[in-house]
Amino acid sequence: MLTMKEFFWILTHRKITKILRKLSEGGIKLKIDSYRKVGSVEEAYDLLVGQPGASVIAGGAWLKLMPKNIGTAIDLTGIGLDSIEETEDGFVIGSMVTLRQLETFEPFSTLYDGILVKSAGSIMGVTVRNIATIGGTVSGK
């Protein structure tokens, strides 16, 4: 009998193997027409709604895993969305926070028995967790 963790590892491993095979065969195409590094969330929003085919680029970890044609790639790095802040009411997690940042953020290690740290730490390997962001993971497709 498989545990849930073993089941999800096998399932994930099979999907990754298929994706890597497609990549090596040249079966997944990524095309970006133009690139813009924005200076604010407002600028990113205006580009996203104002240009057909525009797409936000978070950490970029999943970009090559799906066929995609992007009109304008909107880069969010450098606009302050990569931090975790503790407030009186809880925490504010920026969309550019990496899964690794979640995993190593000390206050999360004891919060609800460390479930967030444990969950983030079980996703892929450290290399991927250093790149993959919360925003990209949530909006991935």
DSSP file with accessible surface (Angstrom, degrees, kcal/mol):
  #  RESIDUE AA STRUCTURE BP1 BP2  ACC     N-H-->O    O-->H-N    N-H-->O    O-->H-N    TCO  KAPPA ALPHA  PHI   PSI    X-CA   Y-CA   Z-CA
    1    1 A M              0   0  231      0, 0.0     2,-0.3     0, 0.0     0, 0.0   0.000 360.0 360.0 360.0 130.7    0.0    0.0    0.0
    2    2 A L        -     0   0   97      1,-0.1     2,-0.1     4,-0.0     3,-0.0  -0.630 360.0-129.3 -85.4 144.0    1.4    3.4   -1.0
    3    3 A T     >  -     0   0   79     -2,-0.3     4,-2.6     1,-0.1     5,-0.2  -0.440  30.5-107.6 -79.2 165.4    1.3    6.4    1.3
    4    4 A M  H  > S+     0   0  127      1,-0.2     4,-2.7     2,-0.2     5,-0.2   0.905 121.6  53.7 -60.2 -40.2   -0.2    9.6   -0.1
    5    5 A K  H  > S+     0   0  164      1,-0.2     4,-2.2     2,-0.2    -1,-0.2   0.930 110.1  46.3 -61.7 -45.0    3.3   11.1   -0.2
    6    6 A E  H  > S+     0   0   94      2,-0.2     4,-2.5     1,-0.2    -2,-0.2   0.915 112.3  51.7 -63.9 -41.1    4.6    8.1   -2.3
    7    7 A F  H  X S+     0   0   98     -4,-2.6     4,-2.6     1,-0.2    -2,-0.2   0.944 112.0  44.8 -60.6 -49.0    1.6    8.3   -4.6
    8    8 A F  H  X S+     0   0  102     -4,-2.7     4,-2.8     1,-0.2     5,-0.2   0.863 111.2  54.2 -67.6 -32.3    2.0   12.0   -5.3
    9    9 A W  H  X S+     0   0  165     -4,-2.2     4,-3.0    -5,-0.2    -1,-0.2   0.952 111.3  45.0 -64.5 -45.7    5.8   11.6   -5.8
   10   10 A I  H  X S+     0   0   51     -4,-2.5     4,-2.5     2,-0.2    -2,-0.2   0.939 114.7  48.4 -62.6 -46.4    5.1    8.8   -8.4
   11   11 A L  H  X S+     0   0   64     -4,-2.6     4,-2.0    -5,-0.2    -2,-0.2   0.943 115.1  44.5 -59.5 -47.7    2.4   10.9  -10.1
   12   12 A T  H  X S+     0   0   58     -4,-2.8     4,-2.7     1,-0.2     5,-0.2   0.923 111.7  53.3 -63.4 -44.3    4.7   14.0  -10.2
   13   13 A H  H  X S+     0   0   91     -4,-3.0     4,-2.5    -5,-0.2    -1,-0.2   0.913 108.6  49.7 -59.6 -41.4    7.7   12.1  -11.4
   14   14 A R  H  X S+     0   0  163     -4,-2.5     4,-2.2     2,-0.2    -1,-0.2   0.921 111.8  48.0 -64.6 -42.6    5.7   10.6  -14.3
   15   15 A K  H  X S+     0   0  125     -4,-2.0     4,-2.4     2,-0.2    -2,-0.2   0.932 112.7  48.4 -63.9 -43.9    4.4   14.1  -15.3
   16   16 A I  H  X S+     0   0   46     -4,-2.7     4,-3.0     1,-0.2     5,-0.2   0.913 109.3  53.2 -63.7 -41.1    7.9   15.5  -15.1
   17   17 A T  H  X S+     0   0   49     -4,-2.5     4,-2.3    -5,-0.2    -1,-0.2   0.929 110.4  47.4 -60.1 -43.8    9.3   12.6  -17.2
   18   18 A K  H  X S+     0   0  131     -4,-2.2     4,-2.3     2,-0.2    -1,-0.2   0.918 113.4  48.2 -63.3 -43.5    6.8   13.3  -19.9
   19   19 A I  H  X S+     0   0   46     -4,-2.4     4,-2.7     1,-0.2    -2,-0.2   0.934 111.6  49.0 -64.1 -45.0    7.5   17.0  -19.9
   20   20 A L  H  X S+     0   0  100     -4,-3.0     4,-2.6     2,-0.2    -1,-0.2   0.891 109.8  52.5 -63.5 -37.2   11.2   16.5  -20.1
   21   21 A R  H  X S+     0   0  126     -4,-2.3     4,-1.7    -5,-0.2     6,-0.2   0.939 110.7  47.4 -62.8 -44.9   10.8   14.0  -22.9
   22   22 A K  H  <>S+     0   0  118     -4,-2.3     5,-3.1     1,-0.2     6,-0.6   0.911 112.0  50.5 -62.6 -41.4    8.7   16.6  -24.8
   23   23 A L  H ><5S+     0   0   52     -4,-2.7     3,-1.3     1,-0.2    -1,-0.2   0.929 109.9  49.1 -61.7 -45.4   11.3   19.3  -24.1
   24   24 A S  H 3<5S+     0   0   99     -4,-2.6    -1,-0.2     1,-0.3    -2,-0.2   0.811 111.6  50.1 -67.3 -26.4   14.2   17.1  -25.4
   25   25 A E  T 3<5S-     0   0  138     -4,-1.7    -1,-0.3    -5,-0.2    -2,-0.2   0.441 115.7-115.2 -88.7  -0.4   12.2   16.3  -28.5
   26   26 A G  T < 5S+     0   0   31     -3,-1.3    -3,-0.2    -4,-0.3    -2,-0.1   0.707  75.8 132.9  75.0  21.3   11.5   20.0  -29.2
   27   27 A G      < +     0   0   52     -5,-3.1     2,-0.5    -6,-0.2    -4,-0.2   0.592  53.0  67.0 -83.9 -12.7    7.8   19.4  -28.7
   28   28 A I        -     0   0   20     -6,-0.6     2,-0.4    -5,-0.1    -1,-0.1  -0.947  69.6-163.2-112.9 124.8    7.1   22.3  -26.4
   29   29 A K        -     0   0  135     -2,-0.5    39,-2.5     2,-0.0     2,-0.4  -0.875   9.8-171.1-112.2 138.3    7.4   25.7  -27.9
   30   30 A L  E     +a   68   0A  58     -2,-0.4     2,-0.4    37,-0.2    39,-0.2  -0.996   7.7 179.2-126.7 125.7    7.7   29.1  -26.1
   31   31 A K  E     -a   69   0A 113     37,-2.1    39,-3.4    -2,-0.4     2,-0.5  -0.993   6.3-174.8-130.7 125.5    7.6   32.3  -28.0
   32   32 A I  E     -a   70   0A  71     -2,-0.4    39,-0.2    37,-0.2    40,-0.1  -0.983   6.9-169.5-121.2 121.0    7.8   35.8  -26.5
   33   33 A D  E    S-     0   0A 103     37,-2.5     2,-0.3    -2,-0.5    39,-0.2   0.897  70.3  -2.0 -76.5 -43.0    7.3   38.8  -28.8
   34   34 A S  E     -a   72   0A  53     37,-1.9    39,-3.3    36,-0.3     2,-0.4  -0.974  60.8-141.4-148.7 162.7    8.4   41.5  -26.4
   35   35 A Y  E     -a   73   0A 136     -2,-0.3     2,-0.4    37,-0.2    39,-0.2  -0.984  13.5-177.0-131.4 134.2    9.7   42.0  -22.8
   36   36 A R  E     -a   74   0A 102     37,-2.9    39,-3.0    -2,-0.4     2,-0.6  -0.986  14.7-156.3-134.3 125.3    8.9   44.7  -20.3
   37   37 A K  E     -a   75   0A 121     -2,-0.4     2,-0.2    37,-0.2    39,-0.1  -0.895  27.9-149.0 -95.4 118.1   10.3   45.1  -16.8
   38   38 A V        -     0   0    6     37,-1.8     3,-0.1    -2,-0.6    -2,-0.0  -0.484  18.0-148.5 -92.0 161.6    7.8   47.2  -14.9
   39   39 A G  S    S+     0   0   58      1,-0.2     2,-0.3    -2,-0.2    -1,-0.1   0.473  77.6  16.3-104.2  -5.8    8.4   49.7  -12.1
   40   40 A S  S  > S-     0   0   37      1,-0.1     4,-2.0    40,-0.0    -1,-0.2  -0.990  72.9-110.0-159.7 163.6    5.1   49.2  -10.2
   41   41 A V  H  > S+     0   0   76     -2,-0.3     4,-2.8     1,-0.2     5,-0.2   0.892 118.6  56.1 -63.4 -39.6    2.1   46.9   -9.8
   42   42 A E  H  > S+     0   0  130      1,-0.2     4,-2.6     2,-0.2    -1,-0.2   0.913 106.8  48.5 -60.8 -43.1   -0.1   49.6  -11.5
   43   43 A E  H  > S+     0   0   60      2,-0.2     4,-2.3     1,-0.2    -1,-0.2   0.918 111.5  50.3 -63.9 -41.3    2.2   49.6  -14.6
   44   44 A A  H  X S+     0   0    7     -4,-2.0     4,-2.6     1,-0.2    -2,-0.2   0.933 111.4  48.7 -61.7 -44.1    2.1   45.8  -14.7
   45   45 A Y  H  X S+     0   0  144     -4,-2.8     4,-2.6     1,-0.2     5,-0.3   0.934 109.6  51.4 -61.9 -46.4   -1.7   45.8  -14.4
   46   46 A D  H  X S+     0   0  106     -4,-2.6     4,-1.7     1,-0.2    -1,-0.2   0.906 113.2  45.3 -59.2 -42.3   -2.1   48.5  -17.2
   47   47 A L  H  X S+     0   0   13     -4,-2.3     4,-1.6     2,-0.2    -1,-0.2   0.920 111.8  52.6 -65.6 -42.9    0.1   46.4  -19.5
   48   48 A L  H  < S+     0   0   72     -4,-2.6     6,-0.3     1,-0.2    -2,-0.2   0.914 119.1  32.9 -63.0 -42.9   -1.7   43.2  -18.7
   49   49 A V  H  < S+     0   0   90     -4,-2.6    -1,-0.2     1,-0.2    -2,-0.2   0.732 120.7  51.3 -86.8 -18.7   -5.2   44.5  -19.4
   50   50 A G  H  < S+     0   0   55     -4,-1.7    -2,-0.2    -5,-0.3    -1,-0.2   0.607 102.8  57.8 -95.6 -12.8   -4.1   46.8  -22.2
   51   51 A Q  S >< S-     0   0   65     -4,-1.6     3,-2.0    -5,-0.1    21,-0.2  -0.942  80.0-130.5-124.4 114.3   -2.1   44.5  -24.4
   52   52 A P  T 3  S+     0   0  131      0, 0.0     3,-0.1     0, 0.0    20,-0.1  -0.310  94.9  20.4 -58.4 136.5   -3.7   41.4  -25.9
   53   53 A G  T 3  S+     0   0   50      1,-0.3    18,-2.9    18,-0.1    19,-0.1   0.464  88.4 144.2  83.8   0.9   -1.5   38.3  -25.3
   54   54 A A    <   -     0   0   17     -3,-2.0     2,-0.3    -6,-0.3    -1,-0.3  -0.428  26.1-174.1 -72.2 148.7    0.4   39.9  -22.4
   55   55 A S  E     -b   73   0A  32     17,-2.6    19,-3.0    -2,-0.1     2,-0.3  -0.997  25.1-118.9-146.6 140.1    1.4   37.6  -19.6
   56   56 A V  E     -b   74   0A  53     -2,-0.3     2,-0.7    17,-0.2    19,-0.2  -0.613  21.3-148.5 -78.3 134.7    3.0   38.2  -16.2
   57   57 A I  E     +b   75   0A  23     17,-3.4    19,-1.2    -2,-0.3    20,-0.2  -0.928  21.7 173.5-103.5 114.0    6.4   36.4  -15.7
   58   58 A A  S    S-     0   0   18     -2,-0.7    18,-0.2    17,-0.1    19,-0.2   0.612  73.5 -31.1 -86.0-112.3    6.8   35.4  -12.1
   59   59 A G  S    S-     0   0   32     38,-0.1    73,-0.1    17,-0.1    -2,-0.1   0.689  78.5-131.5 -80.7 -18.3    9.9   33.3  -11.3
   60   60 A G    >   +     0   0   30      1,-0.0     3,-0.8    73,-0.0     4,-0.4   0.532  66.1 130.8  83.4   5.4    9.7   31.7  -14.8
   61   61 A A  T 3  S+     0   0   32     70,-0.3     3,-0.2     1,-0.2    71,-0.1   0.838  76.3  35.8 -62.3 -33.6   10.0   28.2  -13.5
   62   62 A W  T >  S+     0   0   67      1,-0.2     3,-1.6     2,-0.1     4,-0.4   0.433  86.6 101.4-103.5   2.3    7.0   26.8  -15.4
   63   63 A L  G X  S+     0   0   33     -3,-0.8     3,-0.8     1,-0.3    -1,-0.2   0.874  85.1  43.0 -56.9 -44.1    7.3   28.8  -18.6
   64   64 A K  G 3  S+     0   0  124     -4,-0.4    -1,-0.3     1,-0.2    -2,-0.1   0.421  97.0  78.2 -86.9   5.4    8.9   26.1  -20.7
   65   65 A L  G <  S+     0   0   46     -3,-1.6    -1,-0.2     1,-0.1    -2,-0.2   0.579  97.4  39.1 -89.6  -8.8    6.6   23.3  -19.4
   66   66 A M  S <  S-     0   0   52     -3,-0.8     2,-0.1    -4,-0.4    -1,-0.1  -0.990  92.7-101.4-137.0 146.1    3.7   24.3  -21.6
   67   67 A P        +     0   0   97      0, 0.0     2,-0.3     0, 0.0   -37,-0.2  -0.478  55.1 169.1 -63.9 134.6    3.4   25.5  -25.1
   68   68 A K  E     -a   30   0A  56    -39,-2.5   -37,-2.1    -2,-0.1     2,-0.5  -0.982  35.6-161.0-154.7 138.7    2.9   29.2  -25.0
   69   69 A N  E     -a   31   0A 128     -2,-0.3     2,-0.5   -39,-0.2   -37,-0.2  -0.986  21.7-170.4-117.2 116.8    2.8   32.3  -27.2
   70   70 A I  E     -a   32   0A   3    -39,-3.4   -37,-2.5    -2,-0.5   -36,-0.3  -0.934  15.1-164.5-111.8 126.0    3.3   35.4  -25.1
   71   71 A G  E    S+     0   0A  13    -18,-2.9   -37,-1.9    -2,-0.5     2,-0.5   0.991  82.6   5.3 -67.1 -72.1    2.8   38.8  -26.7
   72   72 A T  E    S-a   34   0A   8    -39,-0.2   -17,-2.6   -21,-0.2     2,-0.6  -0.966  71.8-145.7-117.0 123.6    4.4   40.9  -24.0
   73   73 A A  E     -ab  35  55A   2    -39,-3.3   -37,-2.9    -2,-0.5     2,-0.7  -0.775  15.1-151.7 -86.4 122.4    6.2   39.3  -21.1
   74   74 A I  E     -ab  36  56A   0    -19,-3.0   -17,-3.4    -2,-0.6     2,-0.5  -0.874   5.2-153.0-102.7 114.1    5.8   41.4  -18.0
   75   75 A D  E     -ab  37  57A  19    -39,-3.0   -37,-1.8    -2,-0.7   -17,-0.1  -0.764  12.5-174.7 -91.5 121.4    8.6   41.1  -15.5
   76   76 A L    >   +     0   0   18    -19,-1.2     3,-1.2    -2,-0.5     5,-0.3   0.441  42.0 122.0 -95.1  -1.3    7.7   41.8  -11.9
   77   77 A T  T 3  S+     0   0   52      1,-0.2    -2,-0.1   -20,-0.2   -39,-0.1  -0.319  70.6  27.5 -64.6 142.8   11.2   41.5  -10.4
   78   78 A G  T 3  S+     0   0   74    -41,-0.0    -1,-0.2     1,-0.0    -2,-0.0   0.563  89.8  99.2  88.4   7.5   12.3   44.6   -8.5
   79   79 A I  S <  S-     0   0   28     -3,-1.2   -38,-0.2   -39,-0.1    -2,-0.1   0.163  98.9 -99.9-113.8  20.6    8.9   46.0   -7.5
   80   80 A G  S    S+     0   0   51      1,-0.1     3,-0.3   -40,-0.1    -3,-0.1   0.754  85.8 121.8  79.6  26.3    8.9   44.7   -3.9
   81   81 A L        +     0   0   42     -5,-0.3    15,-2.5     1,-0.2    16,-0.6   0.218  53.6  84.3-102.2  15.3    6.7   41.6   -4.2
   82   82 A D  S    S+     0   0   88     14,-0.2     2,-0.3    13,-0.2    16,-0.2  -0.068  72.2  87.7-111.4  34.1    9.4   39.2   -2.9
   83   83 A S        -     0   0   42     -3,-0.3    11,-2.3    14,-0.1     2,-0.5  -0.896  60.8-139.5-132.6 160.9    9.1   39.5    0.8
   84   84 A I  E     -C   93   0B  24     -2,-0.3     2,-0.4     9,-0.2     9,-0.2  -0.986  25.7-169.6-116.4 124.3    7.1   38.0    3.7
   85   85 A E  E     -C   92   0B 112      7,-2.6     7,-3.0    -2,-0.5     2,-0.5  -0.953  16.2-139.7-120.0 137.4    6.0   40.5    6.3
   86   86 A E  E     +C   91   0B 132     -2,-0.4     5,-0.3     5,-0.2     2,-0.2  -0.802  27.1 179.2 -93.0 131.3    4.5   39.9    9.7
   87   87 A T  E >   -C   90   0B  60      3,-3.5     3,-0.5    -2,-0.5     0, 0.0  -0.678  46.4 -94.8-118.7 178.1    1.6   42.2   10.7
   88   88 A E  T 3  S+     0   0  199      1,-0.2     3,-0.1    -2,-0.2    -1,-0.0   0.835 126.2  41.8 -61.4 -32.8   -0.6   42.4   13.8
   89   89 A D  T 3  S-     0   0  159      1,-0.1     2,-0.3     0, 0.0    -1,-0.2   0.527 128.1 -74.8 -93.7 -11.0   -3.2   40.3   12.0
   90   90 A G  E <  S-C   87   0B  28     -3,-0.5    -3,-3.5     2,-0.0     2,-0.3  -0.962  71.3 -33.1 157.0-133.3   -0.9   37.7   10.4
   91   91 A F  E     -C   86   0B  57     -2,-0.3     2,-0.5    -5,-0.3    -5,-0.2  -0.948  32.8-147.8-130.6 148.4    1.5   37.6    7.5
   92   92 A V  E     -C   85   0B  77     -7,-3.0    -7,-2.6    -2,-0.3     2,-0.6  -0.975  18.0-164.8-113.9 119.7    1.6   39.2    4.1
   93   93 A I  E     -C   84   0B  65     -2,-0.5    -9,-0.2    -9,-0.2   -11,-0.1  -0.926  14.6-135.8-110.1 117.0    3.3   37.0    1.5
   94   94 A G    >   -     0   0   13    -11,-2.3     3,-1.7    -2,-0.6    40,-0.3  -0.337  18.1-119.9 -70.1 152.1    4.3   38.7   -1.8
   95   95 A S  T 3  S+     0   0   44      1,-0.3    40,-2.8    39,-0.1    41,-0.5   0.733 112.3  55.6 -67.2 -19.6    3.6   37.0   -5.1
   96   96 A M  T 3  S+     0   0   18    -15,-2.5    -1,-0.3    38,-0.2     2,-0.2   0.362  77.0 121.1 -95.4   6.4    7.3   36.9   -5.9
   97   97 A V    <   -     0   0    0     -3,-1.7    37,-2.6   -16,-0.6    38,-0.2  -0.518  62.9-128.6 -67.1 131.9    8.2   35.0   -2.7
   98   98 A T  B  >  -D  133   0C  23     35,-0.2     4,-1.8    -2,-0.2    35,-0.3  -0.431  14.8-116.2 -81.1 159.8    9.9   31.7   -3.7
   99   99 A L  H  > S+     0   0    6     33,-2.3     4,-2.3    30,-0.4    31,-0.2   0.862 118.5  57.0 -61.5 -32.0    8.8   28.4   -2.3
  100  100 A R  H  > S+     0   0   77     29,-2.4     4,-2.0    32,-0.3    -1,-0.2   0.886 102.0  54.2 -67.0 -38.4   12.2   28.1   -0.7
  101  101 A Q  H  > S+     0   0   66     28,-0.4     4,-0.9     2,-0.2    -1,-0.2   0.908 109.6  48.3 -60.5 -42.3   11.6   31.4    1.1
  102  102 A L  H >< S+     0   0    8     -4,-1.8     3,-0.7     1,-0.2    -2,-0.2   0.925 110.8  51.4 -60.1 -44.8    8.4   29.9    2.5
  103  103 A E  H 3< S+     0   0   37     -4,-2.3    -2,-0.2     1,-0.2    -1,-0.2   0.828 117.7  36.7 -64.1 -33.3   10.2   26.8    3.5
  104  104 A T  H 3< S+     0   0   81     -4,-2.0     2,-0.7    -5,-0.1    -1,-0.2   0.397  80.3 119.3-105.3   3.7   13.0   28.7    5.4
  105  105 A F    XX  -     0   0   49     -4,-0.9     3,-1.6    -3,-0.7     4,-0.5  -0.595  58.2-146.7 -74.8 109.8   10.9   31.5    6.9
  106  106 A E  G >4 S+     0   0  139     -2,-0.7     3,-1.9     1,-0.3     4,-0.5   0.841  90.5  57.9 -51.6 -46.3   11.5   30.9   10.7
  107  107 A P  G >> S+     0   0   47      0, 0.0     4,-0.7     0, 0.0     3,-0.6   0.803 102.7  57.3 -58.9 -24.6    8.1   32.1   12.0
  108  108 A F  G <4 S+     0   0    3     -3,-1.6     9,-0.5     1,-0.2     8,-0.3   0.663  86.7  78.7 -77.9 -15.0    6.3   29.6    9.8
  109  109 A S  G << S+     0   0   44     -3,-1.9    -1,-0.2    -4,-0.5    -3,-0.1   0.792 107.9  26.3 -67.3 -24.8    8.3   26.6   11.3
  110  110 A T  T X4 S+     0   0  113     -3,-0.6     3,-1.3    -4,-0.5     2,-0.3   0.572  92.9 110.2-111.4 -13.0    6.0   26.6   14.4
  111  111 A L  G >X S-     0   0   64     -4,-0.7     3,-1.2     1,-0.3     4,-0.6  -0.485 102.5 -12.0 -67.4 122.4    2.8   28.1   12.9
  112  112 A Y  G >4 S-     0   0  188     -2,-0.3     3,-1.4     1,-0.3    -1,-0.3   0.916 131.7 -54.4  49.4  47.5    0.2   25.4   12.8
  113  113 A D  G <4 S-     0   0  128     -3,-1.3    -1,-0.3     1,-0.3    -2,-0.2   0.768  96.2 -68.5  60.8  26.9    2.8   22.7   13.5
  114  114 A G  G <> S+     0   0    3     -3,-1.2     4,-2.8    -6,-0.2     5,-0.3   0.706  86.4 148.9  73.0  21.7    4.9   23.9   10.6
  115  115 A I  H <X S+     0   0   98     -3,-1.4     4,-2.6    -4,-0.6     5,-0.2   0.866  70.8  50.5 -60.8 -36.3    2.5   22.7    7.9
  116  116 A L  H  > S+     0   0   63     -5,-0.5     4,-2.7    -8,-0.3     5,-0.2   0.933 112.7  46.3 -67.8 -42.7    3.4   25.5    5.5
  117  117 A V  H  > S+     0   0   31     -9,-0.5     4,-2.4    -6,-0.2    -2,-0.2   0.930 115.1  47.1 -63.0 -45.0    7.2   24.8    5.8
  118  118 A K  H  X S+     0   0  118     -4,-2.8     4,-0.8     2,-0.2    -2,-0.2   0.906 113.6  48.1 -64.2 -42.3    6.6   21.1    5.4
  119  119 A S  H >< S+     0   0   56     -4,-2.6     3,-0.9    -5,-0.3     4,-0.3   0.947 113.5  45.7 -65.1 -48.2    4.3   21.6    2.4
  120  120 A A  H >< S+     0   0    4     -4,-2.7     3,-1.4     1,-0.2    -2,-0.2   0.908 110.0  55.9 -62.2 -39.3    6.7   23.9    0.6
  121  121 A G  H 3< S+     0   0   22     -4,-2.4    -1,-0.2     1,-0.3    -2,-0.2   0.670 100.9  58.6 -68.6 -15.4    9.6   21.6    1.4
  122  122 A S  T << S+     0   0   78     -3,-0.9     2,-0.6    -4,-0.8    -1,-0.3   0.496  81.4 102.6 -92.2  -2.2    7.9   18.7   -0.3
  123  123 A I  S <  S-     0   0   60     -3,-1.4     6,-0.2    -4,-0.3     5,-0.1  -0.728  95.7 -62.4 -89.2 117.6    7.6   20.4   -3.7
  124  124 A M  S    S-     0   0   71     -2,-0.6     2,-0.2     4,-0.1  -112,-0.0   0.048  90.4 -41.2  46.5-146.5   10.2   19.2   -6.2
  125  125 A G     >  -     0   0   38      1,-0.1     4,-2.5    -3,-0.0     3,-0.3  -0.595  57.8 -98.5-107.9 172.5   13.8   19.9   -5.3
  126  126 A V  H  > S+     0   0   60      1,-0.2     4,-2.1     2,-0.2     5,-0.2   0.873 120.4  60.3 -58.5 -37.3   15.6   22.9   -3.7
  127  127 A T  H  4 S+     0   0  109      1,-0.2     4,-0.5     2,-0.2    -1,-0.2   0.930 109.8  41.0 -58.6 -45.0   16.7   24.1   -7.2
  128  128 A V  H >> S+     0   0   38     -3,-0.3     4,-3.4     1,-0.2     3,-1.5   0.919 112.3  54.9 -68.9 -42.6   13.1   24.4   -8.3
  129  129 A R  H 3< S+     0   0   17     -4,-2.5   -29,-2.4     1,-0.3   -30,-0.4   0.797 102.4  58.3 -63.8 -25.7   11.9   25.9   -5.0
  130  130 A N  T 3< S+     0   0   87     -4,-2.1    -1,-0.3    -5,-0.2    -2,-0.2   0.695 119.3  29.5 -73.2 -18.2   14.6   28.6   -5.3
  131  131 A I  T <4 S+     0   0   82     -3,-1.5   -70,-0.3    -4,-0.5    -2,-0.2   0.799  98.1  88.6-106.9 -45.9   13.0   29.7   -8.6
  132  132 A A     <  -     0   0    1     -4,-3.4   -33,-2.3    -5,-0.1   -32,-0.3  -0.360  63.4-154.8 -65.3 132.0    9.3   28.9   -8.4
  133  133 A T  B  >  -D   98   0C   4    -35,-0.3     4,-2.3     1,-0.1   -35,-0.2  -0.658  25.8-117.4-106.1 162.6    7.2   31.7   -6.8
  134  134 A I  H  > S+     0   0   40    -37,-2.6     4,-2.7   -40,-0.3     5,-0.3   0.943 116.3  48.8 -60.6 -49.4    3.9   31.8   -5.0
  135  135 A G  H  > S+     0   0   17    -40,-2.8     4,-2.5     1,-0.2    -1,-0.2   0.916 113.1  46.4 -59.1 -43.7    2.3   33.9   -7.7
  136  136 A G  H  > S+     0   0   10    -41,-0.5     4,-0.8     2,-0.2    -1,-0.2   0.874 113.2  49.5 -67.5 -36.4    3.6   31.7  -10.5
  137  137 A T  H  < S+     0   0   62     -4,-2.3     3,-0.3     2,-0.2    -2,-0.2   0.922 114.4  44.2 -69.0 -41.9    2.5   28.5   -8.7
  138  138 A V  H  < S+     0   0  121     -4,-2.7     3,-0.3     1,-0.2    -2,-0.2   0.914 125.8  31.6 -69.4 -42.1   -1.0   29.9   -8.0
  139  139 A S  H  < S+     0   0   88     -4,-2.5    -1,-0.2    -5,-0.3    -2,-0.2   0.383  81.6 135.6 -98.4   7.1   -1.5   31.3  -11.5
  140  140 A G     <        0   0   22     -4,-0.8    -1,-0.2    -3,-0.3    -2,-0.1   0.564 360.0 360.0 -30.8 -35.5    0.6   28.7  -13.2
  141  141 A K              0   0  216     -3,-0.3    -1,-0.3    -4,-0.1    -2,-0.1   0.519 360.0 360.0-113.7 360.0   -1.8   28.0  -16.1
